[in-house]
Amino acid sequence: MNKYIIAFFLFSFLGWVWESIYCTIRDHKWANRGFLYGPICPIYGFGSILGFFIYDLVKTGHLPSIKWWMIFILGFIISMVLEYPTSWALEKLFNARWWDYSDVPLNINGRTSVPTSIAFGFASILVMRVLIPFSDRGLSYLSDTLSNILALILVSIISIDATLTISALTDFQKRVASIDEGFQNHMADIVNRVYGNQNSYYHKVIQRIAVFKLPERKKRIAKQLRQKQFMELIKDFYKSDVVKQMDEYIQHGTTTTLEHCENVAWISYLINEKLHLNADEKELIEAAMLHDLYLYDWHVPDPSRKLHGFTHPDIACENAVKYFDISDKEQEAIRSHMWPLTITKIPKSKEAMIICFADKYCALIEAIRLNKRFGLRH
């Protein structure tokens, strides 16, 4: 699984390099061909995952050796299958096109074309015959621990990048800024009124509030109140035998799946509170506590779980629906928590977006075993 994740980033980067160089030479000016802020083109990464999967099936004898002309045909077809729906989805979501083949002969609505797919077909031969075997040998030298950490770091980076990109392309950032501005203006009005009427003693007290510098004792009390309220929200889950089963399996480092779910729920709770996002607290915490309810050890080699990273959100959601009465919004949040790895399952609510980010953050902290340093369960 980690090999596929690392390969996704490697070929996404190589795709970005190729497209940026080609378009810069063609247009005689710098062209950043990435959809995200970072130097990657995810569509190349998803193509490489499929290529790696076919390569592994051939290497293990599950598929016969593939001739070069078969690779060409596969590359031709797959490029069309990937380009058209991806272009359509990006245009529907963000009202923009990242590529347009309208001027290319034999194009289909400008989203894909025969000449470009022929080029991708020839490129597929190079990828399958040279780049993938070379990458496979290189990745085999990585230890399991190093590949785990590297994969988690890469997924965390792209998750943060994707969140920032989508925030910039939608009104999410504006809404958060608007909420924060309203809160700050309200606080400023209160402080100004108090400043005009109180003596110097109260002046000093309000000054502390205005700059949010609470005494350490008050900070501890506030933290205790937050923790108490959070524990009230999750206490019923620890009465469930199904939820308790998650404590039998390691998730990241030495952190169990149950501890990971509580960490994600806690970080989600803090994000919602600190940023004043007004997400539904009950649905947010429930979805976070159940987002990894797949009930098996993904570290144990099992061919049926080779694509664990892609499939476990659906398994967890099915279990959550089976054992708990959860809403459609909670189901969507559970199914989309691995985005952008599961590219078609984009978080569609505040609750889902918060859990998606909190999951990547906690996974990274747990993998490098700094739970205690960052106040997480361990």
Buried (B, 14 or more C-beta within 10 A) or exposed (E): BBBBBBBBBBBBBBBBBBBBEEBBEEEEEEBEBBBBEBBBBBBBBBBBBBBBBBBBEBEEEEEEEBEEEEBBEBBBBBBBBBBBEBBEEBBEEBEEBBBEBEEEEEBBEBBBBBEBBBBBBBBBBEBBBEBBEEBBEEBEEBEEEEBBBBBBBBBBBBBBBBBBBBBEBEEBEEBBEEBEEEEEEEEEEEBEEBEEEEEEEEEEEBEEEBEEEEEEEEEEEEEEEBEEEBEEBBEEBEEBEBBEBBBEBBBBBEBBBBBBBBBBBBBBBBBBBEBEBEBBBEBBBBBBBBBBBBBBEBBEEEEEBBEBBBBBBBBBBBBBBEBBEBBEBBBBBBBBBBBBBBBEBBBEBBBBBBBBBBBBBBBBBBBBBEBEEBEBBB
